[in-house]
């Protein structure tokens, strides 16, 4: 258990090295993670699903960053998609991470325009891997992962990208992708597919409302 869980520390070190290019900073980050309560508290009480999934989650992010920096090979996008699929099959909460991951990627796609071709390539490979897993995996198929929130966002994103091949204004591309995403969510809703982690999203939403409510209160007084 400890041996496999320690892979997270090594991968986090490599990830920090890829991001900052500084061995000392990478060492401090990985050391902080290794001795943090959040890291080892669940491992010491027994082997948990996340102990197997977390190295692959960190690995997916590492290979994703490498995909953006190394645009001449498909190796890193393929490794990214593979790591994400393994984490999705290993731990149910990985699907929540995947949702956040996809949303942040699309935000960065519009924020960092020089990297748009690299984002399109890696997100395309991830979509292919996840579609294959959604069809072939009994667990993902039973939970209708093919119509889950992150998949709906990826479908809509690729509709936006494909429409960009034609002379269509960004307004109509964004509107078409948004309408398509809403239709997919409605199909999932009327098909009786329960929203994955809807209670988690609702909790975050109400916490944000409460945060801004108290913030406005202190500004007034």
ABEGO torsion letter per residue (X at the ends): XAAAAAAAAAAAAAAAAAAAGBAAAAAAAAAAAAABAAAAAAAAAEBBAAAAAAAAAAAAAAAAAAAAABAABAAAAAAAAAAAAAAAAABAAAAAAAAAAAAAAAAAAAABAAAAAAAAAAAAAAAAAAAAAAAABAAAAAAGAAABAAAAAAAAAAAAAAAAABBBBAAAAAAAAAAAAAAAAAAAAAAGBBBBGAAAAAAAAAAAAAAAAAAAAAAAX
